[in-house]
């Protein structure tokens, strides 16, 4: 199958954009990390408790930290068992949603960046501002818990 000349040129430009733009490269790396987190959540089972990454804080002190249970929570969310996910970590759903929204943002913003070069500067500003806002919405309750309770990770 061959593409019309104009169409193949636009795909070639998109491919070169992936290779030559630091913003695109950063988005690809971030999207890859997020996909690995979701893959980890899907592969390791809360029933088998076979997670290879363990909480060092809990191993040393014997007490759970604010992020304990996130792996279980994410695994349960991926499996659609939302109420159980809250039992493992009350912050799990909001952090999972942060990662899911970031994945969508990496894809959408990258495509927009490549297709509309005239708006790149504004796009990056919106991306950074939106990501910071989402970060605080997702992580602020957990950070408040950590700092207000005198609790240390």
C-alpha positions in Angstrom: 0.0 0.0 0.0 1.4 3.4 -1.0 0.3 6.7 0.4 -0.3 9.8 -1.7 2.8 12.0 -1.9 1.4 14.7 0.3 0.3 12.3 3.0 3.7 10.4 3.1 5.5 13.7 3.4 3.4 14.7 6.4 4.1 11.3 8.1 7.8 11.8 7.4 7.7 15.2 9.0 5.9 13.8 12.1 8.6 11.1 12.4 11.4 13.6 12.1 9.6 15.7 14.8 9.7 12.7 17.2 13.4 12.4 16.6 14.5 16.1 16.7 12.3 17.7 19.4 13.4 17.4 23.1 9.7 18.1 24.2 8.6 15.1 22.2 11.4 12.9 23.5 10.6 13.8 27.1 6.9 13.0 26.4 7.8 9.7 24.9 9.9 8.8 27.9 7.2 9.9 30.4 4.5 8.0 28.5 6.8 4.9 28.5 7.3 5.1 32.3 3.6 5.5 32.9 2.9 2.6 30.6 5.4 0.5 32.6 3.7 1.5 35.9 0.3 0.3 34.4 1.9 -2.9 33.1 3.5 -3.5 36.5 0.0 -3.0 38.0 -1.5 -5.4 35.6 1.1 -8.1 35.8 1.5 -8.5 39.5 -1.5 -9.8 41.3 -3.0 -8.5 44.6 -4.2 -12.1 45.3 -0.6 -13.6 45.0 1.1 -10.6 46.7 4.0 -11.2 44.4 5.2 -7.6 44.0 9.0 -7.4 43.5 9.2 -3.8 44.9 8.7 -3.7 48.7 8.5 -0.7 51.0 11.9 -0.1 52.6 10.3 2.1 55.3 8.0 -0.7 56.4 10.8 -3.3 56.3 13.0 -1.1 58.5 10.5 0.4 60.9 7.7 -2.2 60.8 5.2 0.6 60.2 3.5 1.4 56.9 4.2 4.7 55.2 1.7 6.9 53.3 2.6 5.2 50.0 2.3 1.6 51.3 -0.4 -0.3 49.4 -0.1 1.8 46.2 0.9 -1.2 44.2 -2.0 -3.3 45.5 -4.3 -0.3 45.0 -3.2 0.2 41.3 -3.5 -3.5 40.6 -7.0 -3.5 42.0 -8.0 -0.4 40.0 -6.7 -2.0 36.8 -8.9 -5.0 37.6 -11.9 -2.7 38.2 -12.1 -3.5 42.0 -12.2 0.1 43.0 -13.7 -0.2 46.6 -10.9 -2.7 47.4 -8.3 -0.4 46.0 -9.4 2.3 48.6 -8.8 -0.2 51.4 -5.2 -0.7 50.4 -4.4 3.0 50.0 -6.8 5.9 50.2 -4.7 8.0 47.9 -4.4 5.3 45.2 -7.3 6.3 43.0 -6.3 10.0 42.8 -2.7 9.1 42.0 -3.7 6.5 39.5 -5.9 9.1 37.8 -3.0 11.5 37.8 -0.9 9.0 35.9 -3.8 8.1 33.5 -4.4 11.8 32.7 -0.6 12.4 32.3 -0.5 9.6 29.7 -3.4 11.1 27.8 -1.7 14.6 28.0 1.6 13.3 26.7 -0.1 11.9 23.6 -2.4 14.8 22.9 0.1 17.5 23.6 2.8 15.8 21.5 0.5 15.5 18.5 -0.6 19.1 18.9 3.0 20.2 19.3 3.9 18.5 16.0 0.9 19.6 14.0 0.8 23.2 15.1 4.3 24.6 15.4 3.0 28.1 15.7 1.6 27.4 19.1 4.4 25.4 20.7 5.5 28.0 23.3 1.9 28.4 24.6 1.4 24.6 24.5 4.4 24.0 26.7 3.3 26.6 29.1 -0.2 25.0 29.3 1.4 21.6 29.7 3.6 22.6 32.5 0.9 24.6 34.3 -1.7 21.8 33.9 0.7 19.1 35.0 1.7 21.1 38.1 -2.0 21.7 38.9 -2.8 18.0 38.5 0.1 17.0 40.6 -1.1 19.1 43.5 -4.6 17.9 43.2 -3.4 14.3 43.2 -0.7 14.4 45.8 -1.6 17.2 48.1 -3.7 15.2 50.5 -1.0 12.6 50.9 1.7 15.3 51.4 -0.5 17.0 54.0 -0.8 13.7 55.8 2.9 13.2 55.8 3.8 16.7 57.0 1.0 17.3 59.4 1.3 14.0 61.2 5.0 14.4 61.8 5.2 11.2 59.8 8.4 10.7 57.8 9.1 8.5 54.8 
